[in-house]
Amino acid sequence: QVQLVESGGGLVQAGGSLRLSCVASGGTFSRYFMGWFRQAPGKEREFVAVISGSGGRMVYGDSVKGRFTTSRDNAKNTVYLEMNSLKPEDTAVYSCAADRRIFSGGLPRLASQYTYWGQGTQVTVSS
């Protein structure tokens, strides 16, 4: 029902920056909150960020708070993840995810709370 495509990954040196994009198909984008997750080899999937449908509220994982910023442009059906001051430990496959359900705990931070997922984009930070 919803298709998501990430882009913008690549190789960057420690201390550098990257901007990831996630484009959603369809015309109901503003109804969905959009999350970002990452997974490194041998590690569990980790919550990175989530933004509300209107773009008015954002929540970040502790490991990226202060360095990463998520935003969205509903006219372009696109959500962004600006990554600054990158560290080698940020190396992972980054995926965007979407859902429109209302949860009593607020914007969801668990992968199991998202229905739609993109294929992911590789981010590699060299030292």
C-alpha positions in Angstrom: 0.0 0.0 0.0 2.9 2.3 0.7 6.3 2.1 -0.9 9.4 3.8 0.5 12.7 4.4 -1.3 15.8 5.6 0.5 18.8 7.4 -1.1 21.8 9.5 -0.1 24.0 6.9 1.6 27.7 6.5 0.8 31.2 6.7 2.2 32.2 9.6 4.3 35.1 10.4 6.6 34.6 10.8 10.4 33.4 14.3 11.2 31.6 14.7 7.9 28.0 14.9 7.0 25.4 13.2 4.9 21.7 13.8 4.1 19.5 10.8 3.6 16.2 11.0 1.8 13.1 8.7 1.8 10.5 9.2 -0.9 7.0 7.7 -0.4 4.6 6.7 -3.1 1.0 7.7 -3.0 -0.9 10.8 -2.0 -1.5 10.3 1.8 2.0 11.0 3.0 1.0 13.6 5.6 -1.1 11.0 7.5 2.0 8.9 8.3 4.6 9.4 11.0 8.0 8.5 9.6 10.8 6.7 11.4 14.5 6.1 10.8 16.3 3.0 12.0 19.7 1.6 11.5 21.4 -1.8 11.7 25.1 -2.6 11.7 26.4 -6.1 11.0 26.0 -8.3 14.1 23.9 -5.7 15.9 20.3 -5.2 16.7 18.2 -2.8 14.8 18.4 0.6 16.5 15.9 3.5 16.6 17.3 6.7 15.2 14.5 9.2 14.8 10.8 9.7 14.2 8.8 12.7 12.9 5.1 13.3 13.1 2.9 13.5 10.1 2.8 17.3 10.2 6.5 17.6 11.0 5.8 19.4 14.3 7.2 16.8 16.6 10.4 14.8 16.5 12.0 12.2 18.8 15.7 11.0 18.6 17.6 8.1 19.9 20.2 8.8 22.6 23.2 7.9 20.4 22.4 10.5 17.7 20.7 13.3 19.7 22.4 16.6 19.0 24.0 15.3 15.8 21.2 14.1 13.6 18.0 16.0 12.5 14.9 14.7 10.8 12.6 16.8 8.7 9.9 16.3 6.1 8.5 18.0 3.0 4.9 16.8 2.6 4.6 18.5 -0.8 7.4 16.2 -2.1 6.3 13.1 -0.1 9.9 13.1 1.3 11.4 12.7 4.7 15.1 13.6 5.4 17.7 12.6 7.9 20.6 15.1 8.2 23.6 13.5 9.8 26.4 15.6 11.1 29.6 14.9 13.0 29.6 11.4 11.8 31.5 8.7 13.7 32.7 5.2 12.6 30.1 3.7 14.9 27.4 5.3 12.8 28.2 2.9 10.0 25.1 0.9 9.3 22.2 0.3 6.8 19.7 3.1 7.4 16.0 2.4 6.7 13.0 4.6 6.8 9.6 3.3 8.0 6.0 4.5 8.0 2.8 4.0 9.9 -0.4 6.0 10.6 -1.8 4.3 13.7 -2.2 6.2 17.0 -0.2 4.8 19.9 -0.9 5.8 23.5 2.8 6.2 24.2 3.3 8.8 21.6 5.5 8.6 18.6 6.7 5.0 18.4 10.4 4.0 18.9 10.1 0.3 18.2 10.5 -1.3 14.8 7.5 -3.6 15.5 5.3 -0.5 15.5 5.9 0.3 11.9 4.1 -1.4 9.0 5.9 -0.2 5.9 9.7 -0.3 5.3 12.1 0.8 2.6 15.0 -1.4 1.4 17.7 0.7 3.2 20.8 2.6 2.2 24.3 1.9 3.3 26.2 4.6 5.3 29.9 3.9 5.9 32.0 6.3 8.0 35.8 5.8 7.8 38.3 6.8 10.4 
